[in-house]
Structures are given as structure tokens and as C-alpha cells.
Amino acid sequence: MNQTLLIAFPKGRLGDELVPLLAGTPLALDAAALKSRVLRIPTATPGVAALLLKGADLPRYVAAGVASLGIVGSDTLDEMDMDLLELADLGFGACRLSLCAKAGVSLDDLRAKPHLRLATKFPKATEAWLAHEELTAELVPLSSSAELAPLLGLADAIVDLVQTGGTLKAHGLVETAILGRSSARLVAARGAYLSEPGRIRPLAEMLLGALKAKP
Amino acid sequence: MAVRTPHFPDLLFNSAARLRRWEGALMGLLADHGYRELHPSLVLRETPPEGALRFFDGDELVALRWDFTVALAGLLTRTFPAPPDRVAYAGAVFRRPVQPWEAVERFEVGCERIQPEGEPAAEADVELARLLMAVPGLLGLKSAILHLGNAALVRRPLEAEGLFGELADAVVAALSRRAPHRVREALDGHPSAVRLTTHAEALLSELDGPGTLSALAASPYAALLEEERNHMDRALKALLPILPPNLELRVDLADVAGLGFYTGPTLRLWAPGAQQELAAGGRYDRLFPGLGRPWQAAGFCVRLSRLLDLAATRPDLFEEPR
């Protein structure tokens, strides 16, 4: 059975950086399909197609072997802890996972709070940091627009990804601590990679080559 | 990952018949090679471990057999002053699933080769690999891949560097992900960082036939691991001439699955396109000494539940049953 090989590409911030990097390479995404609402996009290589997925869903598609390869942020990987192979740090999409609070609020101010509330999409990384710092806090789980939480009193601070800091600045927030760093990673389905390395490794090398060819 | 709804699949007609046929064929193979069947009780006698399926019978906490190797070890140490040298088992184990698609009840067939501590073990390792090589043909798999690894390739350098606990776990997790960059991240600032990262890169550089062993030459621990390399080399020389058609032999230097349990050579059976390994095993010389018996052991387990799933989802990978 010679099935089409699927690569899972992220939508959103990472996808916006990735798609131009692939233009003109053997894994360039079909422009007409990209403009449509289709989520399975042919590439310039016959027999290889891309799935466009939300970052939080992407690791599941790869772990289940639906997609053989994928590109996802290391922050998502660390948060989900799926059984995946992580073949390379692709370098792009670099950002920080930071504790951010309203301007004028320091880390010591947050430490001193008897009941600290932190809003985040990253509860696992936040809990690990709190344990390391010997702090306790109430975690407020959010799935988007975390910047609003300190402004509207939902939380004292947030733990979120910061790339340029522009969104933070626009909301009057500042970074008070860096919890970790994130970048795009090439991931592979363990089963596909170990049982069919002759099919999957060349595809991984093609993808790495396509991304390296760009300045 | 927490799984809220355990998966208890029933086996209907064809699957039930296939399970009975496969169990019979595999147990026949093992019996032909001197492996005698033991059937440890379905109810665990030992303290219920975390991963077992536990429930209350009145006021008493009960757990079902969750792992044959552990259950057999209990039975053997309770029953025999000197162990039988070859034992086999077949049946179900019950384990809490880690991934949502895993069933709670899992059917397995396996075997164990047990020797007094200190006896040469290389021949036993090759014997088990030869037996596992016969399994794909018996199950009707059109093609399969046998991965040979060795847990000592990672364990010994970590021990030599005095790396234990969380840091060692982080290195093993990175190798399990086949991510040398994660090894570098985990060891940032540690005196062994460069050596262990170079070692990880060497282990991960190839996943191929016997030539893969030469990648060990690039490791800073090449001299430390000479005995393991020679052992793998001898095993390959014994196995390659008798390799059945449609079975490929690959060397996976970075096999770290079960590193806390395995102490030496490891075996993993795959089918092209399968998402999970179909059989796994290796040498685990610390199990019996940990139970107070000076015995060394190796074995493998064929995961029949995974094979049944594969036969249902990818029938093209199997020959038509005769």
C-alpha cells in the first residue's frame, strides 16, 4: 500500500513564518489550495501533502501516525508530552515563555501576594516553574487572549509566549521573568519513523533541506 | 495523560479465532525449543503497582496481573530454589492505559531464558533473537523488521559520568525522542555536556543494517562500550546468515525504551507501516537479584492485541490465512 505521505503544518504564528520559507522548494504548498478553505494541501512533490492544523491538535495527528512528520513549537510539545520523535530544532519561530504583569508590578510583588493568580495556556510549564521557585498559585486556564486577564482582574499576571513584545506593550504589560524558550521543531511519528525509515527519513531530509536553503 | 474512559474491546469471530490460532502457533514454537509454560494467577499476590487495574472486593484491594515478567518473577522466586531455564506464557494482562487508544486488556505470548548469575549469556541472547525472527512468519506477516539495540550503550556512559536522577532521565527522554538538541539543552553547563551530546549524535546518526555499528566509533565512549559493540557484532554475524525472507535486521543504537528495566541487548519487532512495535524484549539482569535470587534473565513478549489491531486496520500487511 503506497499511501500519500502527510506532513502536519501549523496554522497561526508558526505557519505564517513557515509557508514563505517553503515557497519555491519541493515542499512548497499549492497556492490555490492555500487560498481556499481546504485543510489538506498538495505540495510541489507528488505523493506528499500537507495538513494545516492548530498547534494544540497537531501532535495528536503525528503521534497517531496520521501524519508522518510535523512542525510544531517546542512549547506545545513540552505542554502536551506526546509520544513523538523530535528530529530537529528548526530555529525559526523563536520566542520566550514569560511571566508578564502590568507595568510597575515586579516579580517580588507577585511573590509577596498571599493568593497569586496566574492565567495561562501553559499550565504544565507554569506549574514546573512555580515548583522550582517554591511558589504556589491558582492557575486560571485560558486558551487565547491571555493579555486581557491582568487588565480585567481575572489574574495578577500571565504566563504566555512573547516574541517581539509588541502585544504586551500594547496592553501595558511587561515581562517579569523568563520561564523558558521555544522554537519550531520537526517531529515524526515514532511508528512511521522506526518501521519505515526508508520512506520517512528522506522526507525529513527534504524538509530540512527546504528550510535550510532559505536565508 | 489521564484517560477517562478505559477501552475494553471485545473480540468477535475472526479476531477471536485469530487470537487462538496465533497463541497456539507461538506457544508451539516455544515448546519445540524447550520453553515450558507457566501460568501465573490472574489476580496479583504482590502489592498492587500503580499501573495495574485495581478494584475493591469487599474491603480487600485486588489487582489483576499487569505484567507477565513481573508476575512470573514472583511465581519463580516463590516456587523454585533453582529456576527452570526456559519458561513461556500466554494470556491477558490488565493495565491502565497511558494513551487513549490503548486497551485495558492486552493479550500477550512470551518467553524467558533464565540462568544462574555469571553464566555466559551471549548464546541465550542469540537464541531469543532467533526465536523472535521466526515470529513474523508464524503470524503471517508479509514483512517485518527486527531492531537490535543495547540498553548498556546509554546506561554505561551515564553511570560513568555519575549522572543519575532527573538529569539522567532528561537525557534518556531526549534520546527516546531522538533529539540530540534536547540532550544538549538538558545538560547545559554540565561537565559531561559535550561528551554526552556527541555520544547521542553518534547513537542517532544511523538506523540501518549491521554497518550502523560503526557509528559507535564517533562516540567519546567507544572504548567503554567495546564489549557491547563486540557482543552486537557477534550476534549479527550469527543471525544474518539465517535471516528469513521478508525479515529485515536493523541496528538501533538509540533504543532506550524500558531503560530502567533492560540492562543489555534489546529486541523490537516492527512491521512496515505499523504505528507500534509488535514484540519487544531484551536482557534484564537486575530483576531477580532485586528479588533476592542470583539469577540473570532475558526474554521477549509478543503483543498480540496490537497485532489483532493491525490485522483489522492493515490486512494488506498479512498473508491470507490458509
Interface residues (C-beta under 8 A of the other chain):
Chain A: M1 A63 A64 G65 D81 D83 L84 L85 E86 L87 A88 D89 R185 A188 A189 R190 G191 A192 Y193 L194 S195 E196 P197 R201
Chain B: M1 Q99 W101 I145 H147 R177 R178 A179 H181 R182 L207 D208 R250 D252 R268 W270 A271 P272 G273 A274 Q275 Q276 E277 R314 D316
